[in-house]
Amino acid sequence: MDRAQIDAKIRELIEPFNKKEVAITEETTFAGDLEFDSLTVMDFVAAIEDEFDIIISMNQQAEIENYGQLVDAVEKMVTT
Amino acid sequence: MSEGISQPDQPVEREGDGQDLFSKFDPLIQQRHDLLSAGLTDPFSLVMEKVLSPTRAICNGRDTILLGTYNYMGMTFDPDVIEAGKDALDNFGSGTTGSRVLNGTYQGHKECEDALREFYGMDHAMVFSTGYQANLGIISTIAGKGDYVVLDIDSHASIYDGCAMGNAEIVPFKHNDIEAMEKRLKRIPEGAGKLVVLEGVYSMLGDVAPLAEMVRIAKSHGAMVLVDEAHSMGFIGENGRGVCEAAGIMDQCDFIIGTFSKSVGTVGGFCVSNHPKFEIMRLVCRPYVFTASLPPSVVATAATSIRKLMHGGNKRAHLWENSKRLHGGLKDLGFKLGTEEPQSAIVAVIMPDLEQGAAMWEALLHEGLYVNLARPPATPANMTLLRCSLCAEHSEEEVGTILGMFERAGKAVGII
């Protein structure tokens, strides 16, 4: 699975959580732009984990602020 | 190391106050100011001027029924408990002056740990200065870098703080969701150390965890299990050992954490375990080593109370009656509750929002009833709760009086 495919899948997964229908770019931030609270983060992360069969710990989440960083992190986990 | 973590965090841009480190609290300060300027009593500044019994105190000059303490088994005024504390004060003085590993271990600490071992039927017991420190110490010491801690998202702050201090990978799962927990356990890399942290009773909604199934799954994935039984000790289980006992999985739990500040009726925390190497914790657990030990009077009251709790069957039965009656009565009045059925001594009444919750809290106080106003971030899903904690010493009549108070206050505020 390449980055473009991962990106497309995550865009699909983020849709139900993107209540304000913010246009998603690489720079879109989860806390600032999307206004995700901790429960939304947990549900969204669980959806990604289930889709890619990976684990994203809270420690890793702390390093991921924007959408592009998330796609990069998932790509790294899926390909290693 | 990735580039991301080799760089220091960038400064946060602050408005107005420049480099004032307090500016991050401005939204909270504003919210609090807005609430109080509406003329409400500050729920977090209530002072009990005189405590009359486990269930009554003088608050703001008024005789008030206490329905917001954690004194589930009513031990704070038990004559034997008080006497033990007085004796210890007379014979051992008022304080220990130091840490358990240097100059702070007294006979009373040993006796208290003996009482805990006997109460739980476990090989080892370690007393901490608070329950917060017990979680902080045990979790941070056993789960370090490279280990994984899988925990319920609604876990207490002391559990999260213990995780943060230990540097393990932290993996939360949806509250009480067995499947979500199992999925995460399955994905942990082979060979990594695993700790599953659960609570018997969750303090905000008063709901009980499905421990039998969760612990079975955790063990089948090779994880160690820690259960915080702070809100169930003394009350739940045939001998008051908590939800683990009621679920029949005491022997599957590696660590049980608890507190003296709830059913035991004093202050302090503890961990009990059957792990053969457990005693080494006394030398490696920083929140145990680097803090002052509990004073002799406190451990004496705790030991006496714990020994009496073992034989508290009648009190447990009465407390269950209280819990069922209050839960059923509030439900009949039309309040929305945290659990469908009564599951513990905590009955959480869900408020529509913080403003109405604060107004209801104030109306109840005017009626002569003290409950806890719980709000985010302590509560799950941004809820505002009026949290009621019953006591085995509440009489049947008092529970009836409490229901009348809720009915009048609820109608006055327009919630029912």
Interface residues (C-beta under 8 A of the other chain):
Chain A: D37 S38 L39 M42 D43 A46 E49 D50 D53 I54 I55 S57 M58 N59 Q60 E63 Q69
Chain B: S2 G4 I5 Y148 I153 C163 E169 I170 V171 P172 F173 K174 A180 K183 R184 R187 I188 P380 A381 N382
